[in-house]
Amino acid sequence: MLVATVIAVDPPLKKGCPEPIDVQPCKCESGPYTVLQCNHVDDTEILRNVFQKSTKYAFRE
């Protein structure tokens, strides 16, 4: 009998901000907490792209 075990290990989240070009038109501020602020963005596709490009970073919720 063969038994296989697969363990998915997520890499640790990065501190700081993504590159500004990756989160435009949003702004990222790094301090004690990293904050990604998106104001006046009506296009959900733009927000989706920003969040996809910043998934490796830890943000304050």
KOLDO-520638 format. One line per field, with one value per residue (C-alpha): x, y, z; residue in three letters; residue number from 1. Coordinates in Angstrom, 3 decimals, m for minus. Layout:
BEGIN
u <- c(X_...)
v <- c(Y_...)
w <- c(Z_...)
res <- c(ALA_...)
n <- c(NUM_...)
***
This chain:
BEGIN
u <- c(0.000_1.355_0.577_1.403_1.270_1.298_1.814_1.328_3.525_2.823_5.873_5.884_4.312_6.630_6.775_6.660_4.909_4.684_6.152_4.011_3.349_1.799_m0.774_m1.711_m4.072_m3.894_m1.309_0.686_2.067_4.578_5.037_4.253_1.488_1.389_m1.768_m3.027_m5.488_m7.653_m9.907_m12.445_m11.864_m15.088_m13.668_m13.644_m11.141_m8.599_m9.080_m8.821_m5.487_m4.126_m5.008_m3.624_m0.302_m0.046_m0.976_2.608_2.499_1.095_m1.393_m3.282_m6.903)
v <- c(0.000_3.425_6.522_10.023_13.107_16.573_19.593_23.043_25.613_29.245_31.487_34.170_37.485_40.358_43.515_46.948_48.049_46.618_48.682_51.811_50.799_47.531_49.225_52.295_54.148_53.092_54.357_52.240_53.573_51.599_52.265_50.251_48.830_48.684_50.268_50.080_52.895_53.018_56.067_56.901_53.714_52.626_49.940_46.542_45.202_47.819_46.808_43.126_43.755_45.761_43.019_40.253_42.077_42.628_39.210_38.558_41.531_41.790_44.623_45.806_44.673)
w <- c(0.000_m0.974_1.049_m0.138_1.996_0.503_2.700_1.250_2.902_2.174_2.178_4.885_3.955_3.083_5.162_3.608_0.428_m3.072_m5.902_m6.469_m10.089_m8.863_m6.632_m8.707_m8.264_m4.604_m2.135_0.274_3.554_5.563_9.257_12.337_10.121_6.350_4.953_1.377_0.716_m2.405_m2.735_m5.431_m7.436_m9.105_m11.388_m9.663_m12.201_m11.096_m7.455_m8.343_m10.101_m7.167_m4.696_m6.915_m7.213_m3.461_m2.043_m0.870_1.510_5.033_5.537_8.580_8.348)
res <- c(MET_LEU_VAL_ALA_THR_VAL_ILE_ALA_VAL_ASP_PRO_PRO_LEU_LYS_LYS_GLY_CYS_PRO_GLU_PRO_ILE_ASP_VAL_GLN_PRO_CYS_LYS_CYS_GLU_SER_GLY_PRO_TYR_THR_VAL_LEU_GLN_CYS_ASN_HIS_VAL_ASP_ASP_THR_GLU_ILE_LEU_ARG_ASN_VAL_PHE_GLN_LYS_SER_THR_LYS_TYR_ALA_PHE_ARG_GLU)
n <- c(1_2_3_4_5_6_7_8_9_10_11_12_13_14_15_16_17_18_19_20_21_22_23_24_25_26_27_28_29_30_31_32_33_34_35_36_37_38_39_40_41_42_43_44_45_46_47_48_49_50_51_52_53_54_55_56_57_58_59_60_61)
***
